[in-house]
Amino acid sequence: MRSVDPDADLMPRIADGDAEAYRMLAQRHLDPVHRFAVRLLGDRAAAEDVVQDTFLRVWNRAGGWRPTSTVGAWIFRIARNRCLDLLRARRPQTDVTEMEIPDAPKAPRIVADGERARSVNDALATLPDRQRMAVVLTYFEELTGPEAAEAMGLSADAFESLLRRARRALKSHLADQRDALMGEEP
């Protein structure tokens, strides 16, 4: 767990228009936010739009950030809201089986193997949006439970409940896939 938010001192500077502070913040958070958006949307172009919009909002709203949460959780919350807007706008969702997991050095080892990555990706794509967000924030972006809960606008208890449901659904889906490959009925 992080004891000190390394970005907290940048926010007042960004609010005052300090481009160098903004560059430092963006450099730290750009790739994780992009990976998050790609995993949720399954579309790199849409994810890039989310990233641009997110960081434009960070620049414009830096003065509104309060140290009740980490800057990273606040940025993920902005990105989450934009992703949800896009997901709602395009329902019914396009073929989620084409959703890809980009290179992620912090992702669990299971996604490193090609077949397993596809299985995990397929299972992740079947989750409802909020459950998928909980998994992505926790296991791919490695936010702590409180940070992920803050990013999603949930209480810690509600977040943990959502994450438990997501884990159960993933486990069930992966077991069904395994059984289907073995020639058994799910």
Backbone hydrogen bonds, N-H to C=O, Kabsch-Sander energy under -0.5 kcal/mol:
donor,donor_aa,acceptor,acceptor_aa,energy
8,A,5,D,-1.2
10,L,7,D,-1.4
11,M,7,D,-1.0
13,R,9,D,-0.6
14,I,10,L,-2.7
15,A,11,M,-2.7
16,D,12,P,-1.2
17,G,14,I,-2.3
18,D,13,R,-2.5
19,A,17,G,-1.0
22,Y,18,D,-1.8
23,R,19,A,-2.6
24,M,20,E,-2.2
25,L,21,A,-2.3
26,A,22,Y,-3.0
27,Q,23,R,-2.5
28,R,24,M,-1.6
29,H,25,L,-1.8
30,L,26,A,-2.7
33,V,29,H,-2.1
34,H,30,L,-2.3
35,R,31,D,-2.8
36,F,32,P,-2.4
37,A,33,V,-2.5
38,V,34,H,-2.6
39,R,35,R,-2.5
40,L,36,F,-2.0
41,L,37,A,-2.8
42,G,38,V,-2.9
47,A,43,D,-2.3
48,E,44,R,-2.4
49,D,45,A,-1.8
50,V,46,A,-2.2
51,V,47,A,-2.5
52,Q,48,E,-2.5
53,D,49,D,-2.7
54,T,50,V,-3.1
55,F,51,V,-2.6
56,L,52,Q,-1.9
57,R,53,D,-2.3
58,V,54,T,-2.2
59,W,55,F,-2.0
60,N,56,L,-2.5
61,R,57,R,-2.4
62,A,58,V,-0.7
62,A,59,W,-0.6
64,G,61,R,-2.0
65,W,61,R,-0.5
65,W,62,A,-1.2
69,S,66,R,-1.2
74,W,70,T,-2.0
75,I,71,V,-2.6
76,F,72,G,-2.6
77,R,73,A,-1.9
78,I,74,W,-1.9
79,A,75,I,-2.5
80,R,76,F,-3.0
81,N,77,R,-2.3
82,R,78,I,-1.9
83,C,79,A,-2.6
84,L,80,R,-2.8
85,D,81,N,-2.0
86,L,82,R,-2.0
87,L,83,C,-2.9
88,R,84,L,-2.6
89,A,85,D,-1.9
90,R,86,L,-1.3
91,R,88,R,-1.0
96,V,94,T,-0.7
98,E,95,D,-1.4
99,M,96,V,-1.5
107,A,104,A,-1.8
111,V,108,P,-1.5
112,A,109,R,-2.0
113,D,109,R,-0.6
113,D,110,I,-0.5
117,A,113,D,-3.1
118,R,114,G,-2.1
119,S,115,E,-2.3
120,V,116,R,-3.1
121,N,117,A,-3.0
122,D,118,R,-2.9
123,A,119,S,-2.5
124,L,120,V,-3.1
125,A,121,N,-2.3
126,T,122,D,-0.8
126,T,123,A,-0.8
127,L,123,A,-0.6
127,L,124,L,-1.1
132,R,128,P,-2.6
133,M,129,D,-2.4
134,A,130,R,-2.1
135,V,131,Q,-2.2
136,V,132,R,-2.7
137,L,133,M,-2.9
138,T,134,A,-1.9
139,Y,135,V,-3.1
140,F,135,V,-0.7
140,F,136,V,-1.4
141,E,136,V,-2.4
143,L,137,L,-2.8
148,A,144,T,-3.0
149,A,145,G,-2.7
150,E,146,P,-2.3
151,A,147,E,-2.7
152,M,148,A,-1.9
153,G,149,A,-0.7
153,G,150,E,-0.9
154,L,149,A,-3.0
159,F,155,S,-2.5
160,E,156,A,-2.5
161,S,157,D,-2.2
162,L,158,A,-2.3
163,L,159,F,-2.7
164,R,160,E,-2.3
165,R,161,S,-2.2
166,A,162,L,-2.2
167,R,163,L,-2.6
168,R,164,R,-2.4
169,A,165,R,-2.4
170,L,166,A,-2.7
171,K,167,R,-2.8
172,S,168,R,-2.5
173,H,169,A,-2.6
174,L,170,L,-2.8
175,A,171,K,-2.2
176,D,172,S,-2.4
177,Q,173,H,-2.3
178,R,174,L,-2.5
179,D,175,A,-2.7
180,A,176,D,-2.3
181,L,177,Q,-2.2
182,M,178,R,-1.7
183,G,180,A,-0.9
184,E,179,D,-3.0
